[in-house]
Amino acid sequence: MIAITDVTKVYDTGMQKVEALRGVSLDIGDGEFLALAGPSGSGKTTLLNLIGCLDSVSSGEIRIDGEPLSALGQKERNLTRQQKIGFVFQSYNLIPVLTARENVALALQLFRGLKDGEIYERSTEMLREVGLEGLEDRRPMELSGGQQQRVSIARALVKKPPLVLADEPTANLDSRTGEEILKLMESLNRAHGVTFVFSTHDPMVMKYARCLVKLHDGQITGTERRDS
């Protein structure tokens, strides 16, 4: 699904150039449950942003379903992100004045041709699937951190993308709630065949990942597969 070939990313701060990634190559298959792990500054979030079309490589290539991202203009990159990729963030990124259902529905309102009734039904069903039945009309501040992250997961999955990118999804959660969220994502991964790619330094996320890719100073230092 994702082919990463000799990718580098260099940031120019004006005073110096910082190499965030240095010659990274990695293949990520369909239905993977993979974690990019490493300390702060290792390049894991940079790589996640490149895969998610939020940034561009300095050199090398990333292909999603065989399509090279470097060949896409900004409009096409936005379309790829909208149609193929869901995002889960550590800070949830929910709109506080909207209900849980309305936050999830936002992801569908970008698609033309969907009627309001269908958007409502799909949003409600996705919230039920992540365990929030009965809480659809609550706003984010009326939900716990774990419940807010479930809304974020529902929003990522409601448009049925083949790929979900999760940036430190357990960072703001206690260990028990974090494990519940990981079990939920693992269940959704197996049920729907959605590819999950995490960036993390949380040992619990690493434990649940079926493929663990370790990064340090912008390079891959090891890969561990634990299929089950």
C-alpha positions as CSV (number, residue, x, y, z in Angstrom):
1,M,0.0,0.0,0.0
2,I,2.7,2.5,1.0
3,A,6.2,2.4,-0.5
4,I,8.8,4.8,1.0
5,T,12.1,4.9,-0.9
6,D,15.2,6.7,0.2
7,V,13.3,9.6,1.7
8,T,15.1,12.6,3.2
9,K,13.6,15.7,4.8
10,V,15.6,18.8,5.5
11,Y,14.3,21.8,7.3
12,D,16.0,25.2,6.8
13,T,15.6,27.3,10.0
14,G,17.4,30.2,8.4
15,M,20.4,29.7,10.6
16,Q,21.1,26.0,9.9
17,K,19.7,23.0,8.0
18,V,18.3,20.2,10.1
19,E,18.1,16.7,8.7
20,A,14.8,15.2,10.1
21,L,15.0,12.1,7.9
22,R,18.1,10.6,6.3
23,G,17.5,8.0,3.6
24,V,14.5,6.2,5.0
25,S,13.1,3.2,3.0
26,L,10.1,1.2,4.2
27,D,7.2,-0.8,2.8
28,I,3.8,-0.8,4.6
29,G,1.3,-3.4,3.5
30,D,-2.5,-3.4,3.4
31,G,-4.1,-4.0,6.8
32,E,-0.9,-3.4,8.7
33,F,-0.9,-2.3,12.4
34,L,2.5,-0.6,12.5
35,A,4.2,1.7,15.0
36,L,7.0,4.2,14.2
37,A,8.8,4.4,17.5
38,G,11.6,6.5,18.8
39,P,12.6,9.4,21.1
40,S,11.7,13.0,20.5
41,G,13.6,14.2,17.4
42,S,13.9,10.7,15.9
43,G,11.8,11.7,12.8
44,K,8.7,9.6,13.4
45,T,6.2,12.4,13.3
46,T,8.0,13.9,10.3
47,L,7.6,10.6,8.5
48,L,3.9,10.4,9.5
49,N,3.3,13.9,8.1
50,L,4.9,13.0,4.8
51,I,2.8,9.9,4.4
52,G,-0.3,12.0,5.3
53,C,0.4,14.6,2.5
54,L,0.8,17.3,5.2
55,D,4.4,17.9,4.1
56,S,6.7,17.1,1.1
57,V,9.9,15.2,0.9
58,S,13.2,16.9,0.2
59,S,14.3,13.9,-1.8
60,G,13.3,10.3,-2.4
61,E,9.7,9.1,-3.0
62,I,6.6,8.0,-1.2
63,R,3.9,6.1,-3.1
64,I,0.4,5.3,-1.9
65,D,-1.3,2.5,-4.0
66,G,1.5,3.0,-6.5
67,E,0.9,6.7,-7.0
68,P,4.0,8.9,-6.4
69,L,3.1,11.8,-4.1
70,S,5.8,14.0,-5.6
71,A,3.9,14.0,-8.9
72,L,0.8,15.4,-7.3
73,G,-0.1,19.1,-7.2
74,Q,-1.6,20.6,-4.0
75,K,-5.2,20.0,-5.1
76,E,-4.4,16.3,-5.9
77,R,-2.6,15.9,-2.5
78,N,-5.6,17.4,-0.7
79,L,-7.9,15.0,-2.5
80,T,-5.6,12.0,-1.7
81,R,-5.7,13.1,2.0
82,Q,-9.5,13.5,2.0
83,Q,-10.3,10.2,0.3
84,K,-7.6,7.8,1.5
85,I,-6.4,9.0,4.9
86,G,-7.9,9.4,8.3
87,F,-6.1,11.1,11.2
88,V,-6.1,10.6,14.9
89,F,-4.2,13.2,17.0
90,Q,-3.0,13.1,20.6
91,S,-4.9,16.4,21.3
92,Y,-8.1,15.0,19.6
93,N,-8.6,18.2,17.5
94,L,-12.4,18.3,18.1
95,I,-14.4,21.4,17.6
96,P,-15.7,22.4,21.0
97,V,-19.0,23.9,20.0
98,L,-20.0,20.9,18.0
99,T,-21.5,17.6,19.3
100,A,-19.8,14.3,19.0
101,R,-22.0,13.4,16.0
102,E,-21.4,16.8,14.3
103,N,-17.6,16.4,14.8
104,V,-17.7,13.0,13.1
105,A,-20.1,14.3,10.3
106,L,-17.5,17.0,9.3
107,A,-15.4,14.3,7.7
108,L,-18.3,13.4,5.4
109,Q,-19.4,16.8,4.5
110,L,-16.3,17.1,2.2
111,F,-17.8,14.4,0.0
112,R,-20.3,15.6,-2.6
113,G,-23.4,13.6,-3.2
114,L,-24.0,12.5,0.4
115,K,-27.4,13.6,1.7
116,D,-27.9,14.9,5.2
117,G,-29.8,11.8,6.2
118,E,-26.9,9.5,5.1
119,I,-24.3,11.7,6.9
120,Y,-26.4,11.5,10.1
121,E,-26.8,7.7,9.9
122,R,-23.2,7.0,9.1
123,S,-21.9,9.3,11.8
124,T,-24.3,7.7,14.4
125,E,-23.3,4.2,13.4
126,M,-19.6,5.0,13.6
127,L,-20.0,6.4,17.1
128,R,-21.9,3.3,18.1
129,E,-19.1,1.1,16.7
130,V,-16.5,3.0,18.9
131,G,-18.6,2.5,22.0
132,L,-20.3,5.9,22.3
133,E,-23.9,5.0,21.7
134,G,-26.1,7.4,23.7
135,L,-23.4,10.1,23.8
136,E,-23.8,11.4,20.3
137,D,-25.2,14.8,21.3
138,R,-22.6,15.6,23.9
139,R,-19.9,18.3,23.2
140,P,-16.2,17.5,23.8
141,M,-16.1,19.2,27.2
142,E,-18.9,16.9,28.4
143,L,-16.8,13.8,27.5
144,S,-13.7,12.2,29.1
145,G,-10.4,12.2,27.4
146,G,-10.9,8.6,26.3
147,Q,-14.3,9.4,25.0
148,Q,-13.0,12.3,23.0
149,Q,-10.3,10.1,21.5
150,R,-13.1,7.7,20.5
151,V,-14.8,10.5,18.7
152,S,-11.6,11.3,17.0
153,I,-11.2,7.7,15.9
154,A,-14.9,7.7,14.6
155,R,-14.2,10.8,12.6
156,A,-11.1,9.2,11.1
157,L,-12.9,6.1,10.1
158,V,-16.4,7.3,9.1
159,K,-15.3,8.1,5.5
160,K,-14.0,4.5,5.2
161,P,-10.3,5.3,4.4
162,P,-7.9,2.5,3.7
163,L,-5.3,4.2,5.9
164,V,-5.4,5.8,9.4
165,L,-2.4,7.8,10.8
166,A,-2.3,8.2,14.5
167,D,0.2,10.6,16.1
168,E,0.9,9.7,19.7
169,P,-2.8,8.7,20.2
170,T,-2.3,7.6,23.9
171,A,-0.1,10.5,25.0
172,N,-2.9,12.4,26.9
173,L,-4.5,9.3,28.3
174,D,-3.9,7.3,31.5
175,S,-2.6,3.8,31.0
176,R,-5.9,2.0,31.4
177,T,-7.8,4.3,29.0
178,G,-4.8,4.2,26.6
179,E,-5.0,0.4,26.5
180,E,-8.8,0.5,25.9
181,I,-8.2,2.8,22.9
182,L,-5.5,0.5,21.5
183,K,-7.7,-2.5,21.8
184,L,-10.5,-0.5,20.0
185,M,-8.2,0.4,17.2
186,E,-6.8,-3.1,16.9
187,S,-10.4,-4.4,16.7
188,L,-11.3,-1.9,14.0
189,N,-8.1,-2.8,12.1
190,R,-9.1,-6.5,12.1
191,A,-12.8,-5.9,11.4
192,H,-12.3,-3.4,8.5
193,G,-8.8,-4.2,7.2
194,V,-7.8,-0.6,7.7
195,T,-4.1,0.1,7.8
196,F,-3.0,1.8,11.0
197,V,0.3,3.6,11.3
198,F,1.3,5.1,14.6
199,S,4.0,7.5,15.7
200,T,4.8,6.8,19.4
201,H,7.3,6.6,22.2
202,D,4.7,4.7,24.4
203,P,5.8,1.2,25.2
204,M,2.2,0.0,25.3
205,V,1.6,1.1,21.7
206,M,4.8,-0.7,20.8
207,K,3.5,-3.8,22.5
208,Y,0.3,-3.8,20.5
209,A,1.9,-3.1,17.2
210,R,2.3,-6.1,14.9
211,C,5.2,-4.4,13.2
212,L,7.5,-2.1,15.1
213,V,9.9,0.2,13.2
214,K,12.5,2.0,15.3
215,L,13.9,5.3,14.3
216,H,16.8,7.3,15.7
217,D,18.3,10.6,14.4
218,G,16.2,10.3,11.2
219,Q,17.1,6.8,10.3
220,I,15.6,3.4,10.7
221,T,17.6,1.4,13.2
222,G,15.6,-1.8,13.3
223,T,12.3,-3.5,12.4
224,E,10.5,-6.1,14.5
225,R,7.6,-8.1,13.3
226,R,5.2,-9.7,15.7
227,D,2.3,-11.1,13.7
228,S,-0.5,-12.7,15.7
